[in-house]
Amino acid sequence: MSRVLVESGPKLLHPWQDEPIDYRCAAMRFSREPGQAAPGIVLPDRIARAAPRRRAEWLAGRRCASEALRLLTGQGACLGMASDRSPLWPDGIVGSISHSGDVAIAIAARAGSCRGIGIGIDIERLMDGQGASEVASEALTLLERRRLGNDPFSVTLAFSAKESLFKALHPLLRRPMSFQLSELVAWDGQGTARLRLVEGLSSEFPAGREIEARFARFGDLLLTRVLILA
């Protein structure tokens, strides 16, 4: 994906063709320098005061979100920001934003296709051996470390899928979540993985519940998405 996308603006991306919902996904490469905000995108004060790199990430993410909305509904919009810094999607729309390195991505779907605001997306660069070892010690459960070791792809997939799960569950539960609350239990060659909750989060999300994740690889980038269905 990073070899195809250019900095001219967000482009439609369709990683999964067999989805149960109608969604739109947009991605773009961006410069480390933020430059000028796109028309209709206003920087919140806390972002305007942030370091240039953070401003660039925020702007690129919002541009992707606006394009994903336009592709889905015919009308783009600049998303506001909640007190916890999560994006505020329009009524009737669920979505998620992620960025890694010089690539940003956003996904938007109609809320009727999901339960509440149950969608999360994450993009990560595939880790090398040292990075996988460092992340495994912090983000993997003991069982995962025994099963996955420090394999770069497996650790990157587990880390990214958990990030997507956090984003999907946070608007539903509004509670802190750690990497130790879930673990990667399986994945296949068709881009489907399963996460299992290690601890109960609510009556609807008890310990032992398994949640599906999708993943797709684009060169040295790994994209994951978790959807909480109704």
N, C-alpha and C positions, 0 to 999 in steps of 0.2 A: 504494500500500500504506500509506504513512504517513497518508493521509487516512482509511483504514478502521480501522486498528489503534488500540486504546485501551490505556490503562495498566492495565487490569484483569487482564491476564494474557496468556500466549502463545495464539495462535490458529493453527489449521491453515492452511497455505498450500500450494497445489499448482501451481507455476509451469509444469511441463511434463507434458503428458498422455501422451506417447508414449515413456516411458522404458523401457529394457531391464531395470530392476531395480525391486523394491518398496522404496520409501523413504517417509519422513515428514519433513515440513518444518514448523517452527513459528516464528512471528515475533511480535514485540510492540514497542510503543512503551514507553519508560521515562523516568522523571524523571532529571534531572541529579543529584538527591540520592538516595543509595542507600536510605535508610529502613531498615526491618527486613528481614532475610533471610527468604525464604520457608521454611516448615517443611521440615526435612530437608536444607537447604542450609547448609553450614558454611564459613565463610571461612577459607582458609589464612592463616597469619601474614603472609606477604608481601602478600597482598591486604588484610588487615585494617589494615595499616599504610600502605596506599596512599592517594592523594588521593581525596576523595569521588567525583569523576567516574570514576576508574578502578574503584572499588568498585561503582558503579552499573552500569558496562558489564559487569563480571564477573558480577554477580548476574543481570542481565537475560539474558546469554548462557547461564548455567547453567540458568535457568528455562526458556528455550527448548529447551535440550538435554534437560532432564528431560521436558518435554512431548512432544518428538519421540520419545523413547524410549517413553513411555507409549502414544502413538498407534501405534507400531510393534509393541511387545511386550506391551502391557497393563500394564506396570509402569515407572514413572519411577524415576530415581536421580540422586543428586548426583554429578557427575563429579569425580574427583580431578584433581590437576595434577602433571604430570611435572616433572623438574628444569629442562627447557627451557621450562616454562610452557604446554606444549600440554596439552589435555584428555585424560584417561585414560578411554576408553570401555569398557564392559563386554565381557567375552569374547564373541566372535561378532558384535560390532556395530562398524561403522565410522561415523564421523561427522565433522562440522566445525561450527565456530561463527564468526560474524562480527557486527560491529556498525558502525554509521555514524550519527553524530549521535545522535538519540534512538530509533533502531530497532535491535533485535537480532534475529538469526535463527540457527537451527541446523537441521542435516539429519542424519538417522540412517538407516542401511540395514543389512541383514544382511550379514555378511562374506562369505558364500557367493556373493553377487551381484557381488563385486568382487575384485580381486587385492590381498591383504593389507589395508592400510589406505589404499586408493587413492581417497579422495574429499576434495574441498575445496570450500568455498563462500565467497563474498565478496559484500559489499554496499557500494556506494559511492553518494554523491550525485553527480549529473552535474556535471562541472566547468564553470566558465565559461571564457571565452577566456583570461584571465590564468592561471587555475589549470592549464588544459591546457598552456599554454606552459611553465610552470614544471615540471610533471610530465614532459612530453615530453623535456625536456633531461636528466632524471635516469633515467627508467624505460624509455625507448624506445631501440631500437638505431638506428644510423645509417640503415639501410634503412627502418625504420618511420617515422622522422622525415621521410624523403623521400616516403614513400607517404601518410602520414596527416596530415602537417603538424601544426597545432595545433587540428584540429577537435575540439571538446569531447566529442562522443559517441564518436568513434573512439579518442581518447586514454583516456577513462574506461573503455571496453571493454577496451582493451589492458592497462591497469593492473590492472583488476579480474580479468581472466582470468588474468593472471600470478600474482596473489595466490592465486587458487583453485588454480592449478597447483602453487605452492609447498606449499600445505597438503596437496594430494593426494600429492606426491612425498616430502615430508619424512620421514614415518614409514617409507617404503620405503628411502630412501637415507641418511638421517641425516647430511646434509652441508650446508654453507652453500650458498645459491643466491642469485644476484643477478638483477635484472631484465634484464640483458643476456644471460642464458642462453637466452631464448626470445623469439619475436616473433610478433605476430598477423599471419597471412597471408591470412585470408579470413573473411567472415561473411555471413549471408543474412537475409532478412526473416522466416524461421521460427524465429529464436532459436538458430541453430547457428553456431559459429565454430570456427576451427582455429588452433592454435598450433604453431609449428615450433621444435624444439630447435636452437639455434645451435651449442652445444657438446655433446659427448658427456658424459653423466652417469654411465653405467655400460654394461655390455654389453647390457642390456635397453633402455636409453634412449640410443641413439647420436645423434650430430649428424645432423640432417635428419629425425628421426622427427617425425611430426605427431600431435598429440593433440587430440581434440575437446573443445570447451567449449560449454556451453549458457548462454544469457542471456535475461533477461526484464526489461522495464522497467515500473516502477510509479511513475507520476508523475515526480518528480525523482530517483528511486532506480533504480539499475541493479544487478541481481542476476546473478552468474555462478556456474557450477558445473562442476568438472572431475571426471570419474570415470575411474579407471584400471581397465579391464575385465580379467578373467582371460584 
